[in-house]
Amino acid sequence: MEDMATNEGLGLGATIRAWRERLPPSAAGLPSGRSRRTTGLRREELAELAGLSVDYVVRLEQGRSTAPSAQVVAALARALRLTGVERDHLYRMAGLVPPHDEPIPDRIPPGVHRVLNRLGDVAVAVFAADWQLIWWNPGWAALLGDPSTKPPGLRNFARERFPIGSGDDVRIASWPVLVQNGDTSDLAIVSDLRRATGRFPHDARLAELIRQLTAGNATFARLWASGTVAAHREDRKTVDHPEVGPVDVDCDVLTDGDSDLKIVILTAAPGSSDEGKLRRVMADDSDSTPAPAI
């Protein structure tokens, strides 16, 4: 912790050099040798351990390369034998979000839950980082159908958008249809899932979801192969509701930075006919109940 605190005021290159020079060769499985002018690793030794070129390590330390990829940062962290706190610091200095070693969390913090319960006049749902639905309010159920009628394993927005067979196609005949904006929405979901694999590289549920969608849905496989990384933030959608007809809604996605929970809020423009339809739908389905608190 002292080393990390000492490096807080250093740039990326200087921090990498400081960590390189503090690591004795023996700690990396290298011979110490008597002719060494430094007690730490040489640049060429760090490059070999991390699988990088010596020139690239030089450019990093000299500040001529300031945006290494997540793969490079992970390799440097392993080669430098960084602690978890130091590794996360290196990711942030490179302008990257540190990965999580733990599985994707499905828990909603109590404070966030209290705020959600106060949003009674809008449709709100909470998704985990892999777009698994974990909570919704009555407004969401009234507008889009009660998710509790689906098996928990199929309450995933990515699976709904990219069905992989009859097992995924569990829809009540009277449910509304959510009309997306074509490839734009598709790409946003796929790229957001790729971002999640960087945040949660060891999550088994996410890995299995990606495997199934890649093997079972050609559209997903094509977009996944593009390698785009982004986050789903806002959109405009149309809900084809069986009682009131089409309802245009704005879809805003708020993300909890630590756990990557996605709070999805659907609202209609104030004073519009869509707002009137939305209020009518929510008033007519006042018996809808939210998912259990997590």
Backbone torsions as a table, in degrees:
resi	resn	phi	psi	omega
1	MET	NA	-35.3	179.7
2	GLU	-64.1	-40.2	179.6
3	ASP	-62.8	-41.7	-179.5
4	MET	-65.5	-42.5	179.1
5	ALA	-61.2	-38.7	179.1
6	THR	-63.6	-34.3	-175.6
7	ASN	-88.2	-3.0	-177.0
8	GLU	-55.7	-36.7	-176.2
9	GLY	-88.2	1.1	-178.6
10	LEU	-92.7	156.6	173.8
11	GLY	-77.4	177.4	-178.0
12	LEU	-58.4	-50.1	-177.8
13	GLY	-62.5	-43.8	-179.6
14	ALA	-66.7	-34.0	179.0
15	THR	-68.2	-43.8	177.4
16	ILE	-60.4	-42.4	179.9
17	ARG	-64.5	-42.4	179.7
18	ALA	-61.9	-41.8	179.0
19	TRP	-70.1	-33.6	177.2
20	ARG	-65.3	-43.2	-175.1
21	GLU	-74.9	-18.5	179.3
22	ARG	-87.0	-16.1	-174.0
23	LEU	-88.5	112.7	178.3
24	PRO	-67.3	144.5	-179.2
25	PRO	-55.3	-35.0	-178.7
26	SER	-61.2	-31.7	-179.7
27	ALA	-69.8	-21.7	178.5
28	ALA	-102.8	10.5	178.7
29	GLY	77.5	22.6	179.9
30	LEU	-109.1	150.8	177.5
31	PRO	-69.2	143.6	-178.0
32	SER	-73.4	-53.1	179.3
33	GLY	75.9	149.2	-177.8
34	ARG	-90.0	-18.3	-174.0
35	SER	-91.6	9.3	-177.5
36	ARG	-74.8	136.9	177.3
37	ARG	-94.4	-3.9	176.8
38	THR	-134.1	147.5	179.3
39	THR	-81.9	-12.0	-179.1
40	GLY	-98.3	-164.5	179.1
41	LEU	-77.7	147.8	169.3
42	ARG	-80.7	161.3	179.6
43	ARG	-60.5	-42.0	-178.9
44	GLU	-66.3	-29.5	177.8
45	GLU	-71.7	-41.7	176.1
46	LEU	-63.3	-41.5	179.5
47	ALA	-60.6	-42.5	-179.6
48	GLU	-66.6	-42.8	-179.1
49	LEU	-65.7	-34.8	-177.2
50	ALA	-91.1	-6.2	-178.6
51	GLY	72.5	32.2	-179.2
52	LEU	-117.1	166.5	174.5
53	SER	-80.1	151.5	177.8
54	VAL	-61.8	-39.5	-179.4
55	ASP	-60.2	-39.0	-179.4
56	TYR	-67.9	-40.1	176.7
57	VAL	-61.6	-40.9	178.2
58	VAL	-61.4	-45.3	-179.5
59	ARG	-64.4	-37.0	176.6
60	LEU	-62.9	-48.3	-176.2
61	GLU	-68.8	-29.0	179.7
62	GLN	-87.7	-0.1	177.5
63	GLY	78.3	14.9	178.2
64	ARG	-87.8	-14.0	170.7
65	SER	-126.7	118.5	-172.5
66	THR	-120.9	1.1	-177.1
67	ALA	-132.8	64.9	177.8
68	PRO	-66.4	153.8	179.3
69	SER	-73.9	167.9	178.2
70	ALA	-62.0	-35.1	179.1
71	GLN	-65.6	-39.8	178.8
72	VAL	-67.2	-43.7	179.6
73	VAL	-62.5	-41.6	178.5
74	ALA	-62.7	-40.6	179.2
75	ALA	-65.9	-40.9	178.0
76	LEU	-65.3	-40.9	-180.0
77	ALA	-61.3	-41.6	178.2
78	ARG	-67.1	-44.8	-177.3
79	ALA	-65.5	-35.5	-178.2
80	LEU	-86.4	-1.1	179.1
81	ARG	55.6	47.0	-177.7
82	LEU	-74.9	150.4	171.7
83	THR	-74.0	169.9	179.5
84	GLY	-59.9	-40.5	179.9
85	VAL	-66.7	-42.0	179.1
86	GLU	-66.4	-40.4	177.7
87	ARG	-59.2	-46.8	179.8
88	ASP	-62.0	-37.7	178.8
89	HIS	-64.1	-40.3	178.9
90	LEU	-63.9	-42.1	177.5
91	TYR	-59.6	-45.6	-177.5
92	ARG	-66.1	-37.4	178.5
93	MET	-65.6	-28.5	177.9
94	ALA	-85.4	3.9	-179.8
95	GLY	77.2	24.5	-177.4
96	LEU	-117.2	155.9	176.0
97	VAL	-85.7	126.8	-179.1
98	PRO	-62.5	143.3	177.3
99	PRO	-74.2	158.5	176.2
100	HIS	-101.3	135.5	175.5
101	ASP	-83.0	-18.9	-177.5
102	GLU	-89.8	163.5	176.2
103	PRO	-64.3	164.6	177.1
104	ILE	-60.3	125.1	-179.5
105	PRO	-77.0	140.5	175.3
106	ASP	-108.2	6.0	-175.4
107	ARG	-90.7	133.7	175.2
108	ILE	-95.3	123.6	178.5
109	PRO	-57.3	144.9	-177.1
110	PRO	-54.8	-41.6	-179.5
111	GLY	-62.8	-41.1	177.8
112	VAL	-65.5	-38.8	179.4
113	HIS	-63.3	-38.5	179.1
114	ARG	-65.0	-40.0	177.9
115	VAL	-64.4	-42.8	-179.5
116	LEU	-60.7	-39.6	-178.3
117	ASN	-68.0	-15.0	178.5
118	ARG	-91.3	-4.6	-179.4
119	LEU	-95.6	58.5	-173.3
120	GLY	-75.2	-19.5	-174.3
121	ASP	-99.9	13.3	176.6
122	VAL	-133.2	165.5	176.7
123	ALA	-91.5	120.8	-175.6
124	VAL	-133.2	141.3	172.8
125	ALA	-143.1	156.8	178.8
126	VAL	-121.5	130.4	178.9
127	PHE	-118.7	148.2	173.2
128	ALA	-75.7	178.4	-175.9
129	ALA	-60.8	-26.3	178.9
130	ASP	-95.4	18.5	179.3
131	TRP	65.4	27.7	171.6
132	GLN	-82.1	124.7	-178.8
133	LEU	-72.3	125.8	-178.1
134	ILE	-122.1	-12.1	177.9
135	TRP	-162.7	147.8	174.8
136	TRP	-152.2	157.6	178.2
137	ASN	-103.1	171.1	-179.1
138	PRO	-57.4	-33.1	179.0
139	GLY	-63.0	-38.5	177.7
140	TRP	-64.4	-45.7	-179.7
141	ALA	-63.7	-37.3	-179.9
142	ALA	-68.0	-38.1	-175.9
143	LEU	-81.0	-39.1	-171.0
144	LEU	-117.5	1.2	-177.8
145	GLY	98.3	148.4	-175.5
146	ASP	-75.3	111.9	-178.9
147	PRO	-62.6	-20.5	-177.8
148	SER	-65.6	-14.5	177.3
149	THR	-79.1	-7.5	177.4
150	LYS	-100.7	149.5	173.4
151	PRO	-59.7	141.1	-178.3
152	PRO	-52.4	-37.4	-177.7
153	GLY	-66.3	-19.0	-179.0
154	LEU	-101.5	3.4	178.2
155	ARG	-84.4	62.8	-178.5
156	ASN	-131.2	126.0	-174.3
157	PHE	-65.3	-35.4	179.1
158	ALA	-67.5	-40.3	178.2
159	ARG	-66.7	-35.3	179.1
160	GLU	-69.4	-38.2	180.0
161	ARG	-74.4	-33.0	-178.8
162	PHE	-124.2	74.3	-177.3
163	PRO	-62.6	146.3	-176.6
164	ILE	-117.7	17.2	178.5
165	GLY	149.6	-178.7	-177.3
166	SER	-62.0	-27.4	-179.5
167	GLY	-64.7	-28.6	178.8
168	ASP	-83.8	-19.9	-172.4
169	ASP	-87.3	64.9	179.0
170	VAL	-104.8	95.2	-177.8
171	ARG	-133.0	133.4	175.1
172	ILE	-73.9	136.9	-173.4
173	ALA	-55.2	-33.8	-176.5
174	SER	-89.8	3.0	-178.6
175	TRP	-67.2	146.6	172.9
176	PRO	-67.2	161.0	177.3
177	VAL	-111.7	128.1	177.8
178	LEU	-93.0	114.9	-178.1
179	VAL	-91.8	118.9	179.8
180	GLN	-86.0	179.2	178.0
181	ASN	-101.2	50.9	173.3
182	GLY	62.4	-143.6	-175.1
183	ASP	-61.6	-26.8	-179.2
184	THR	-61.9	-47.8	178.3
185	SER	-68.8	-40.1	178.7
186	ASP	-58.2	-48.3	-177.9
187	LEU	-65.3	-35.2	179.2
188	ALA	-63.1	-41.5	-179.4
189	ILE	-68.0	-45.6	-178.3
190	VAL	-64.0	-45.2	-178.5
191	SER	-67.7	-32.0	176.8
192	ASP	-67.7	-37.0	175.7
193	LEU	-65.2	-37.9	176.9
194	ARG	-63.3	-39.7	176.6
195	ARG	-61.0	-38.7	179.8
196	ALA	-64.1	-33.4	178.7
197	THR	-66.2	-25.7	175.0
198	GLY	-77.1	-33.9	178.8
199	ARG	-75.4	-37.4	-175.0
200	PHE	-127.8	67.6	-173.2
201	PRO	-66.6	-16.6	-176.5
202	HIS	-109.1	12.1	-176.8
203	ASP	-80.6	119.6	-176.0
204	ALA	-70.1	-37.2	-178.5
205	ARG	-64.9	-41.8	178.5
206	LEU	-65.9	-44.3	-179.9
207	ALA	-60.3	-40.7	179.5
208	GLU	-68.5	-38.2	177.5
209	LEU	-61.3	-46.8	179.5
210	ILE	-61.8	-42.2	-179.7
211	ARG	-60.8	-46.6	-177.6
212	GLN	-66.9	-43.4	-178.1
213	LEU	-68.8	-37.9	179.4
214	THR	-65.9	-40.0	-178.7
215	ALA	-79.4	-28.1	-170.3
216	GLY	-108.8	-6.2	-178.7
217	ASN	-136.6	115.5	-174.5
218	ALA	-65.1	-36.9	179.9
219	THR	-64.9	-45.2	177.8
220	PHE	-60.7	-45.7	-178.2
221	ALA	-59.4	-40.6	-179.9
222	ARG	-65.5	-45.2	-178.8
223	LEU	-71.0	-35.9	178.7
224	TRP	-62.9	-37.9	-179.2
225	ALA	-66.1	-19.4	-179.3
226	SER	-70.2	-23.3	175.7
227	GLY	77.3	10.4	-178.6
228	THR	-67.9	138.7	176.9
229	VAL	-122.7	124.4	179.6
230	ALA	-158.7	-173.2	177.7
231	ALA	-132.6	143.0	-179.0
232	HIS	-83.7	112.1	-173.5
233	ARG	-114.3	-49.7	-178.3
234	GLU	-151.3	156.7	-176.2
235	ASP	-166.4	172.1	173.8
236	ARG	-127.0	130.5	-173.9
237	LYS	-132.4	164.1	176.1
238	THR	-121.0	126.6	176.2
239	VAL	-100.6	118.6	178.1
240	ASP	-89.6	90.2	-174.1
241	HIS	-87.4	136.1	-175.6
242	PRO	-66.1	-20.8	-176.4
243	GLU	-98.0	-39.4	-173.8
244	VAL	-114.2	-2.2	-179.9
245	GLY	83.7	-160.6	-176.5
246	PRO	-65.7	134.8	177.1
247	VAL	-127.4	115.6	177.0
248	ASP	-83.1	126.7	-178.2
249	VAL	-131.3	148.5	170.5
250	ASP	-87.4	134.1	-179.1
251	CYS	-113.3	110.9	177.9
252	ASP	-110.9	137.2	-178.1
253	VAL	-117.1	115.3	175.8
254	LEU	-101.4	134.8	-175.5
255	THR	-116.7	130.4	172.9
256	ASP	-77.9	118.5	-171.2
257	GLY	-61.4	-32.2	-174.9
258	ASP	-78.9	-51.1	-175.6
259	SER	-98.0	-7.8	-178.7
260	ASP	64.4	26.5	171.0
261	LEU	-62.6	144.3	-179.7
262	LYS	-114.3	116.0	176.4
263	ILE	-96.5	110.9	-175.9
264	VAL	-102.1	123.4	-176.5
265	ILE	-120.1	124.6	178.2
266	LEU	-108.0	121.6	179.9
267	THR	-135.5	159.2	175.7
268	ALA	-111.5	154.2	-179.5
269	ALA	-59.6	132.3	-178.9
270	PRO	-57.7	134.3	177.7
271	GLY	79.8	-0.5	-178.1
272	SER	-86.9	164.9	175.9
273	SER	-65.0	-29.1	177.9
274	ASP	-65.8	-37.1	176.7
275	GLU	-63.9	-40.1	178.0
276	GLY	-63.0	-41.3	177.1
277	LYS	-63.5	-42.5	-179.0
278	LEU	-62.8	-43.0	178.9
279	ARG	-64.4	-38.9	179.9
280	ARG	-64.4	-44.0	179.5
281	VAL	-60.5	-45.1	-177.0
282	MET	-69.8	-33.4	178.8
283	ALA	-72.3	-35.3	-178.4
284	ASP	-73.5	-20.3	-175.8
285	ASP	-118.8	47.4	-176.3
286	SER	-69.5	-11.4	-179.7
287	ASP	-83.6	-6.8	180.0
288	SER	-60.6	141.9	-179.9
289	THR	-120.3	144.4	179.6
290	PRO	-75.0	166.1	175.0
291	ALA	-65.6	157.0	177.1
292	PRO	-57.4	145.6	177.4
293	ALA	-65.1	141.2	-179.6
294	ILE	-114.9	NA	NA
